[in-house]
């Protein structure tokens, strides 16, 4: 299997293609040389006998790319720190991944200054630049093994406290080389990366793709919907990666008649908002490929040309949908309207029965490893069902099951239905307490509040929306809380439920009109669910 070190060393004489950042151009040859200098200097700063882990608290700037190169060439481990987390949480992340050094800049230094036992280095400082310039570049004479640890990447935290995922040389290099080959990218292409480099999507579906293809690599500090198309044109980008909702944000920018006049050929990512991929493709003239995967890498599902619009793609060989007894779930049975009639039996967890796939474990988290790997199988924590032809449909996270009228319901199918409304830009469904056993369904939508005037009629018109899947409460938002990797934080919405300054609407029964919740109604809801739910 290829390693990142091999991919980078193949670029060491390349003066034609480059890293492009704002108005700076850094050839790959310069990049490899600088990465080797960084590796040499960082090694001199680390003590023997401790893990050579270096925290990286930076936006998408060239220095982040140098650290990745230094890790590949110098045997270091880069630890991507999420700059959107509070300072104490970032310091805790650095400590539990054994970072003795954190590389940062003036924009982020205040988040980690004063951390006991951690040396904080400002990579913008003259002192750092002088020391790196003086270092003798030391390119490896013996290439690292494919299984050697390269990076620790934290999960997005949508299902709880972020966990550090082990990313080896091959775990990063293999998808980079695969995507470069799949989309026939080469030296005349430019890869545009605006997703945060501390996350696996930007590393494996962006940075590594450019290195493997020998393409130009364009970095943007942070994602900007309004700046996206301008960047694509300015840098001549032909490939871009995404994760979560960025396509939706770009679609929300004012439409122009020349939107399709751009060089972008491929947008590759996962978890696009339902319908966004098709709309983005039509508006900007881009081939959008939306896949399914996670930071752990245990299971990935790729769409095929004949995949139904709402499906993830065909179940790969060795991947099954299992119930809580470990039995393969039967295929979903649909009525003439598309309602899944046997959801109780058909929905289960996506499991790789052939082993861990690209999952290399979490860092020093045996309990989390044991939860993922059981009896030689990888349990993803993702719910799904499959049709009779073997196409898989996402049904939500196993932590997000809703217990409605004695039946487990997944959230994702309802999300997809709500997104059919032409005025709803984003939607998230979750369970909230009710007066009695189980839960009731609540939805948070990004839309004008006027949609609620006829929302009951819209729901009634969705022939594949089962009666039990009707939302009882709807929160109308200007935006939804999300992680730095643009994944919606359903658990935060669930925590807040109706206790929000956003307008909340309520319907007493499926098909009944919605009315706006008043303050006394909110209090009655709180009183009805009991103190144990209020503290949840």
C-alpha positions as CSV (number, residue, x, y, z in Angstrom):
1,X,0.0,0.0,0.0
2,X,1.2,3.5,-0.7
3,X,2.4,5.9,2.1
4,X,2.2,9.6,2.4
5,X,6.0,9.7,2.5
6,X,6.2,8.0,-0.9
7,X,3.6,10.4,-2.4
8,X,5.4,13.5,-1.1
9,X,8.9,12.3,-2.1
10,X,7.5,11.9,-5.7
11,X,6.9,15.6,-5.6
12,X,10.4,16.7,-4.4
13,X,11.6,17.7,-7.8
14,X,8.3,19.2,-8.9
15,X,8.5,22.9,-9.6
16,X,5.5,23.1,-12.0
17,X,2.6,22.4,-9.6
18,X,2.3,24.1,-6.2
19,X,0.4,24.9,-3.1
20,X,-1.6,28.0,-3.8
21,X,-2.7,30.2,-0.9
22,X,-4.1,33.7,-1.2
23,X,-1.4,35.4,-3.3
24,X,1.4,33.0,-2.5
25,X,2.6,30.1,-4.7
26,X,4.8,27.4,-3.1
27,X,6.1,24.7,-5.5
28,X,5.9,21.1,-4.3
29,X,9.7,21.0,-4.5
30,X,9.8,23.9,-2.0
31,X,7.1,22.3,0.1
32,X,8.9,19.0,0.5
33,X,12.1,20.8,1.4
34,X,10.4,23.0,4.0
35,X,8.5,20.0,5.4
36,X,11.9,18.2,5.9
37,X,13.3,21.3,7.7
38,X,10.2,21.4,10.0
39,X,10.6,17.7,10.7
40,X,14.3,18.1,11.6
41,X,13.6,21.1,13.9
42,X,10.6,19.5,15.6
43,X,12.5,16.3,16.3
44,X,15.2,18.4,18.0
45,X,12.5,19.9,20.3
46,X,11.1,16.6,21.4
47,X,12.5,14.4,24.2
48,X,13.3,10.8,23.6
49,X,10.9,8.4,25.3
50,X,7.8,10.4,24.8
51,X,5.4,10.1,21.9
52,X,6.4,12.5,19.1
53,X,3.0,14.1,19.0
54,X,2.6,17.7,17.7
55,X,-0.7,19.5,18.1
56,X,-1.7,21.7,15.2
57,X,-4.1,24.6,16.0
58,X,-4.2,26.5,12.7
59,X,-6.6,27.4,9.9
60,X,-6.0,26.0,6.4
61,X,-2.6,27.8,6.0
62,X,0.6,26.5,4.3
63,X,2.1,25.9,7.8
64,X,-0.6,23.2,8.4
65,X,0.5,21.5,5.2
66,X,4.2,21.7,6.3
67,X,3.3,19.9,9.5
68,X,1.6,17.1,7.6
69,X,4.6,16.8,5.4
70,X,6.9,16.8,8.5
71,X,4.9,14.0,10.0
72,X,5.1,11.9,6.9
73,X,8.8,12.4,6.4
74,X,10.0,12.7,9.9
75,X,8.2,10.1,11.9
76,X,6.2,12.6,13.8
77,X,2.4,12.5,14.6
78,X,0.3,15.5,13.7
79,X,-2.7,16.0,16.0
80,X,-5.4,18.1,14.5
81,X,-6.9,20.4,17.1
82,X,-10.4,21.8,16.5
83,X,-10.1,25.6,16.8
84,X,-13.9,26.0,17.2
85,X,-13.8,24.3,20.6
86,X,-13.3,26.3,23.9
87,X,-9.7,26.8,25.0
88,X,-9.9,24.4,28.0
89,X,-11.4,21.7,25.7
90,X,-8.6,22.2,23.2
91,X,-6.0,21.9,25.9
92,X,-7.6,18.7,27.2
93,X,-7.6,17.3,23.7
94,X,-3.9,18.0,23.4
95,X,-3.1,16.4,26.7
96,X,-5.1,13.2,26.1
97,X,-3.3,12.8,22.8
98,X,0.1,13.3,24.5
99,X,1.0,16.6,22.7
100,X,4.1,18.2,24.2
101,X,4.1,20.9,21.5
102,X,1.2,22.9,20.0
103,X,1.9,24.8,16.8
104,X,-0.4,27.8,16.5
105,X,-0.5,31.4,15.4
106,X,-1.6,34.8,16.7
107,X,-5.2,34.2,15.8
108,X,-5.4,31.1,18.0
109,X,-2.7,31.4,20.6
110,X,-4.9,32.8,23.3
111,X,-6.8,29.5,23.3
112,X,-3.8,27.5,24.6
113,X,-1.5,30.1,26.2
114,X,-0.6,29.1,29.7
115,X,-1.3,25.4,29.3
116,X,0.9,23.6,31.8
117,X,3.3,21.1,30.3
118,X,2.7,22.1,26.7
119,X,5.1,24.2,24.7
120,X,3.1,26.7,22.6
121,X,4.9,27.8,19.4
122,X,3.8,30.7,17.2
123,X,4.6,29.6,13.7
124,X,4.3,33.2,12.5
125,X,7.1,34.4,14.8
126,X,10.5,35.4,13.5
127,X,12.1,33.1,16.0
128,X,10.3,30.1,14.7
129,X,11.0,31.0,11.0
130,X,14.7,31.6,11.8
131,X,15.1,28.3,13.6
132,X,13.4,26.3,10.8
133,X,15.5,28.1,8.2
134,X,18.7,27.0,10.0
135,X,17.6,23.4,10.3
136,X,19.2,20.9,7.9
137,X,16.5,19.0,5.9
138,X,16.6,15.3,6.6
139,X,14.8,13.3,4.0
140,X,14.2,9.7,5.1
141,X,16.6,7.1,3.8
142,X,14.3,4.3,5.0
143,X,10.6,4.9,4.1
144,X,8.1,4.5,7.0
145,X,5.9,1.5,7.1
146,X,2.3,1.8,5.8
147,X,1.0,1.0,9.3
148,X,3.0,3.8,11.0
149,X,0.9,6.4,12.7
150,X,0.8,9.7,10.8
151,X,-2.0,11.7,12.4
152,X,-4.7,11.8,15.1
153,X,-8.0,13.2,13.9
154,X,-10.8,13.9,16.3
155,X,-14.3,12.8,15.4
156,X,-16.8,15.6,14.9
157,X,-18.5,15.1,18.2
158,X,-22.1,14.8,16.9
159,X,-22.6,11.7,19.0
160,X,-20.7,12.8,22.1
161,X,-17.2,13.8,23.2
162,X,-14.8,13.8,20.2
163,X,-12.5,10.8,20.1
164,X,-9.0,10.7,18.6
165,X,-9.0,8.4,15.5
166,X,-5.6,6.8,14.6
167,X,-4.7,7.6,11.0
168,X,-1.8,5.7,9.6
169,X,0.4,6.5,6.5
170,X,-1.7,4.2,4.4
171,X,-5.1,5.3,5.8
172,X,-4.4,8.7,4.4
173,X,-2.5,7.7,1.2
174,X,-4.9,5.0,0.0
175,X,-8.0,7.2,-0.4
176,X,-5.9,10.1,-1.8
177,X,-4.5,7.8,-4.5
178,X,-7.9,6.1,-5.1
179,X,-9.7,9.4,-5.6
180,X,-7.0,10.9,-7.8
181,X,-7.2,7.8,-10.0
182,X,-11.0,7.6,-9.9
183,X,-11.5,11.2,-11.1
184,X,-8.4,11.1,-13.4
185,X,-6.7,14.1,-11.7
186,X,-3.2,15.1,-12.7
187,X,-0.8,17.9,-13.0
188,X,-3.2,20.2,-15.0
189,X,-5.8,20.0,-12.1
190,X,-6.2,22.1,-9.0
191,X,-7.6,20.7,-5.8
192,X,-9.5,23.2,-3.7
193,X,-9.6,22.6,0.1
194,X,-11.8,24.8,2.3
195,X,-12.9,22.2,4.8
196,X,-10.8,22.3,8.0
197,X,-7.6,20.3,7.8
198,X,-8.0,19.1,11.3
199,X,-10.7,16.8,10.0
200,X,-10.4,13.6,8.0
201,X,-12.5,14.7,5.1
202,X,-10.1,17.6,4.2
203,X,-7.0,15.3,4.7
204,X,-8.1,12.2,2.8
205,X,-10.5,13.7,0.2
206,X,-8.6,16.9,-0.3
207,X,-4.9,17.3,0.7
208,X,-3.9,13.7,0.0
209,X,-5.7,13.8,-3.3
210,X,-3.6,16.7,-4.5
211,X,-0.4,15.1,-3.3
212,X,-1.2,11.8,-5.0
213,X,-2.2,13.4,-8.2
214,X,0.7,15.9,-8.3
215,X,-2.0,18.6,-8.8
216,X,-2.0,22.1,-7.5
217,X,-3.4,22.4,-4.0
218,X,-5.4,25.5,-3.1
219,X,-6.0,26.2,0.6
220,X,-8.6,28.6,2.0
221,X,-8.3,29.6,5.6
222,X,-11.9,28.8,6.4
223,X,-14.9,27.9,4.2
224,X,-16.9,30.8,2.8
225,X,-20.1,30.3,0.8
226,X,-19.9,33.8,-0.7
227,X,-16.2,33.4,-1.6
228,X,-16.5,29.8,-3.0
229,X,-17.2,30.5,-6.7
230,X,-14.8,33.4,-6.8
231,X,-12.0,31.2,-5.5
232,X,-12.8,28.4,-7.9
233,X,-12.4,30.9,-10.8
234,X,-9.4,32.7,-9.4
235,X,-7.4,29.5,-8.8
236,X,-8.8,27.5,-11.7
237,X,-10.0,24.7,-9.3
238,X,-11.2,21.6,-11.0
239,X,-11.9,19.5,-7.9
240,X,-13.3,20.3,-4.4
241,X,-14.1,18.3,-1.4
242,X,-16.9,18.9,1.1
243,X,-18.6,17.4,4.2
244,X,-22.0,18.2,5.5
245,X,-23.9,21.3,4.5
246,X,-21.5,23.5,2.5
247,X,-23.3,22.8,-0.8
248,X,-26.5,24.1,0.7
249,X,-24.7,27.3,1.9
250,X,-23.3,28.0,-1.6
251,X,-26.8,27.3,-3.1
252,X,-28.2,30.0,-0.8
253,X,-26.0,32.7,-2.4
254,X,-27.7,34.9,-5.0
255,X,-28.0,33.1,-8.3
256,X,-26.3,34.6,-11.4
257,X,-26.7,33.7,-15.0
258,X,-23.0,32.8,-15.3
259,X,-22.9,30.4,-12.3
260,X,-22.1,27.5,-14.6
261,X,-19.2,29.4,-16.2
262,X,-16.4,27.9,-13.9
263,X,-13.6,25.3,-14.2
264,X,-14.9,23.0,-11.4
265,X,-15.5,19.5,-12.7
266,X,-15.8,17.4,-9.5
267,X,-17.2,18.0,-6.1
268,X,-16.7,15.0,-3.8
269,X,-17.9,14.6,-0.3
270,X,-20.4,13.1,2.0
271,X,-23.6,13.9,4.0
272,X,-24.9,16.6,1.6
273,X,-28.3,17.9,2.5
274,X,-31.0,15.9,0.6
275,X,-31.4,17.4,-2.9
276,X,-28.4,19.7,-2.6
277,X,-26.1,17.6,-4.7
278,X,-28.6,17.6,-7.6
279,X,-29.3,21.3,-7.3
280,X,-25.6,22.2,-7.1
281,X,-24.8,20.1,-10.1
282,X,-27.5,21.7,-12.2
283,X,-26.7,25.3,-11.2
284,X,-22.9,25.2,-11.4
285,X,-22.4,22.5,-14.1
286,X,-20.4,20.3,-11.7
287,X,-20.4,16.5,-11.3
288,X,-21.2,16.0,-7.6
289,X,-20.4,12.6,-6.0
290,X,-21.8,12.2,-2.5
291,X,-20.6,9.2,-0.7
292,X,-21.0,7.8,2.8
293,X,-18.2,7.4,5.4
294,X,-16.8,8.5,8.7
295,X,-13.6,9.6,10.3
296,X,-13.1,6.0,11.6
297,X,-13.1,4.7,8.0
298,X,-14.6,1.3,8.9
299,X,-17.3,1.5,6.2
300,X,-17.7,3.5,3.1
301,X,-20.5,3.4,0.6
302,X,-20.3,4.9,-2.9
303,X,-23.2,5.9,-5.1
304,X,-23.5,4.3,-8.5
305,X,-25.2,5.9,-11.6
306,X,-28.3,3.7,-11.0
307,X,-28.5,4.4,-7.2
308,X,-32.0,5.7,-6.2
309,X,-32.1,9.4,-5.3
310,X,-32.6,8.9,-1.6
311,X,-30.2,6.0,-1.2
312,X,-26.5,6.0,-0.2
313,X,-25.5,3.4,-2.7
314,X,-25.3,-0.4,-3.0
315,X,-24.3,-2.2,0.2
316,X,-20.6,-3.2,-0.3
317,X,-19.5,-6.8,-0.1
318,X,-18.9,-7.7,3.6
319,X,-21.2,-5.0,4.9
320,X,-24.5,-6.0,6.5
321,X,-27.4,-4.4,8.3
322,X,-27.8,-6.2,11.6
323,X,-30.4,-5.9,14.4
324,X,-29.6,-5.9,18.1
325,X,-29.4,-9.7,18.1
326,X,-26.8,-9.7,15.3
327,X,-29.2,-11.0,12.7
328,X,-29.3,-9.6,9.2
329,X,-32.3,-7.3,8.8
330,X,-34.8,-8.2,6.1
331,X,-35.2,-5.9,3.1
332,X,-37.5,-3.0,3.5
333,X,-41.0,-3.4,2.2
334,X,-42.5,-0.3,0.7
335,X,-46.2,0.5,0.1
336,X,-47.3,2.2,-3.1
337,X,-46.5,5.6,-1.5
338,X,-43.0,4.6,-0.5
339,X,-43.6,4.2,3.2
340,X,-41.5,1.5,4.8
341,X,-44.0,-0.9,6.2
342,X,-41.6,-3.0,8.2
343,X,-39.3,-0.3,9.6
344,X,-39.2,-2.1,13.0
345,X,-37.5,-5.1,11.5
346,X,-35.7,-3.6,8.4
347,X,-33.8,-0.8,10.2
348,X,-30.5,-1.9,11.9
349,X,-26.9,-1.0,12.3
350,X,-24.4,-0.9,9.4
351,X,-21.7,-3.5,10.3
352,X,-18.6,-4.6,8.4
353,X,-18.7,-8.4,9.0
354,X,-15.3,-8.8,7.3
355,X,-13.3,-6.8,9.8
356,X,-12.2,-3.3,10.6
357,X,-11.7,-2.0,7.0
358,X,-9.6,1.1,7.3
359,X,-10.5,1.6,11.0
360,X,-7.1,1.6,12.9
361,X,-8.6,2.2,16.3
362,X,-8.9,5.2,18.6
363,X,-5.9,6.6,20.5
364,X,-5.7,5.2,24.0
365,X,-9.4,4.5,24.2
366,X,-9.9,0.8,24.7
367,X,-13.5,1.2,25.7
368,X,-14.4,3.0,22.4
369,X,-12.3,0.4,20.5
370,X,-14.3,-2.4,22.1
371,X,-17.6,-0.7,21.2
372,X,-16.6,-0.5,17.5
373,X,-15.0,-3.9,17.2
374,X,-16.9,-6.9,18.5
375,X,-16.3,-10.5,17.5
376,X,-14.1,-9.4,14.7
377,X,-16.8,-7.2,13.2
378,X,-16.8,-3.3,12.9
379,X,-20.0,-1.7,14.2
380,X,-20.4,1.7,12.7
381,X,-23.1,3.2,15.0
382,X,-25.0,4.2,11.9
383,X,-28.6,3.1,11.2
384,X,-29.8,2.0,7.8
385,X,-32.2,-0.1,5.8
386,X,-31.9,-1.7,2.4
387,X,-34.3,-2.3,-0.4
388,X,-34.8,-5.6,-2.2
389,X,-32.1,-4.6,-4.8
390,X,-29.5,-4.1,-2.0
391,X,-29.4,-0.3,-2.0
392,X,-28.8,1.1,1.5
393,X,-30.7,4.1,2.9
394,X,-29.4,6.1,5.9
395,X,-31.7,6.1,8.9
396,X,-29.7,8.1,11.4
397,X,-27.3,7.4,14.3
398,X,-27.9,4.5,16.7
399,X,-27.7,7.1,19.4
400,X,-30.5,9.0,17.7
401,X,-33.2,6.4,17.7
402,X,-36.6,7.9,18.5
403,X,-39.1,5.8,20.5
404,X,-42.5,6.8,19.1
405,X,-45.6,5.0,20.2
406,X,-43.7,1.9,21.2
407,X,-41.7,1.8,17.9
408,X,-38.1,2.8,17.1
409,X,-37.9,5.4,14.3
410,X,-34.8,6.7,12.6
411,X,-34.5,10.4,11.9
412,X,-32.8,10.6,8.5
413,X,-35.8,9.5,6.4
414,X,-38.0,12.3,7.9
415,X,-35.1,14.8,7.4
416,X,-35.2,13.9,3.7
417,X,-38.9,14.4,3.4
418,X,-38.9,17.8,5.1
419,X,-36.2,18.9,2.7
420,X,-38.6,18.5,-0.2
421,X,-40.2,21.8,0.8
422,X,-38.9,24.4,-1.6
423,X,-38.4,27.0,1.2
424,X,-36.7,24.7,3.7
425,X,-32.9,25.1,3.4
426,X,-31.9,22.7,6.2
427,X,-33.8,20.3,8.5
428,X,-33.0,18.2,11.6
429,X,-35.4,15.8,13.3
430,X,-34.9,14.5,16.8
431,X,-36.9,13.0,19.7
432,X,-38.0,15.1,22.7
433,X,-39.8,14.1,25.9
434,X,-43.6,13.7,25.9
435,X,-46.2,13.4,28.6
436,X,-46.1,9.6,29.0
437,X,-43.8,6.8,27.8
438,X,-41.5,7.3,24.7
439,X,-40.9,10.5,22.9
440,X,-42.5,12.9,20.5
441,X,-41.0,14.1,17.2
442,X,-39.6,17.6,16.9
443,X,-38.0,19.2,13.9
444,X,-35.7,22.2,13.5
445,X,-35.8,23.9,10.1
446,X,-34.1,26.8,8.5
447,X,-36.8,28.6,6.6
448,X,-39.0,31.7,6.6
449,X,-41.6,31.4,9.4
450,X,-44.4,31.7,6.8
451,X,-43.9,28.0,5.8
452,X,-45.7,27.1,9.0
453,X,-49.0,28.6,7.8
454,X,-49.5,25.6,5.5
455,X,-47.1,23.1,7.0
456,X,-49.8,20.6,7.9
457,X,-50.8,20.6,4.2
458,X,-47.3,20.0,3.1
459,X,-46.9,17.0,5.5
460,X,-50.2,15.6,4.4
461,X,-49.0,15.7,0.7
462,X,-46.0,13.6,1.5
463,X,-47.4,10.2,0.7
464,X,-44.4,8.3,2.1
465,X,-44.6,10.0,5.5
466,X,-46.1,7.6,7.9
467,X,-48.6,9.0,10.5
468,X,-46.2,8.1,13.4
469,X,-43.4,10.1,11.7
470,X,-45.3,13.4,11.7
471,X,-43.4,16.1,13.7
472,X,-45.4,17.4,16.6
473,X,-43.2,20.4,17.3
474,X,-41.3,22.6,14.7
475,X,-38.6,25.1,15.6
476,X,-38.0,27.7,12.9
477,X,-34.4,28.9,12.8
478,X,-32.1,31.2,10.9
479,X,-29.4,28.6,11.2
480,X,-28.8,25.3,12.9
481,X,-26.0,24.6,15.4
482,X,-23.2,22.6,13.6
483,X,-19.7,21.3,14.1
484,X,-16.7,22.8,12.5
485,X,-17.1,20.2,9.8
486,X,-20.6,21.4,9.0
487,X,-22.5,18.5,10.6
488,X,-25.7,19.5,12.4
489,X,-25.5,19.1,16.2
490,X,-28.8,17.2,16.7
491,X,-28.0,16.6,20.4
492,X,-27.7,20.3,21.1
493,X,-31.1,20.9,19.5
494,X,-32.5,18.0,21.5
495,X,-31.1,19.5,24.7
496,X,-32.7,22.9,24.0
497,X,-35.9,21.5,22.6
498,X,-38.6,24.2,22.9
499,X,-36.5,26.4,25.3
500,X,-35.3,28.8,22.7
501,X,-35.9,32.3,21.5
502,X,-36.6,30.9,18.0
503,X,-40.4,30.5,17.2
504,X,-41.7,27.1,17.9
505,X,-44.9,25.8,16.4
506,X,-47.1,22.9,17.6
507,X,-49.7,20.6,16.2
508,X,-52.0,18.5,18.4
509,X,-52.2,15.6,16.0
510,X,-51.1,14.5,12.5
511,X,-52.9,16.6,9.9
512,X,-54.0,19.3,12.3
513,X,-52.9,22.9,11.7
514,X,-49.8,24.2,13.5
515,X,-50.1,27.1,15.9
516,X,-47.3,29.1,17.4
517,X,-46.2,28.1,20.9
518,X,-46.8,30.8,23.6
519,X,-44.7,31.2,26.7
520,X,-47.3,29.6,28.9
521,X,-47.4,26.6,26.5
522,X,-43.7,26.2,26.9
523,X,-44.0,26.1,30.6
524,X,-46.8,23.6,30.4
525,X,-44.6,21.4,28.3
526,X,-41.8,21.6,30.8
527,X,-44.1,20.8,33.6
528,X,-45.7,17.8,31.8
529,X,-42.4,16.0,31.0
530,X,-41.1,16.1,34.6
531,X,-37.9,17.3,36.3
532,X,-35.8,14.3,35.1
533,X,-36.2,15.4,31.5
534,X,-35.6,19.1,32.3
535,X,-32.1,18.1,33.7
536,X,-31.2,15.8,30.7
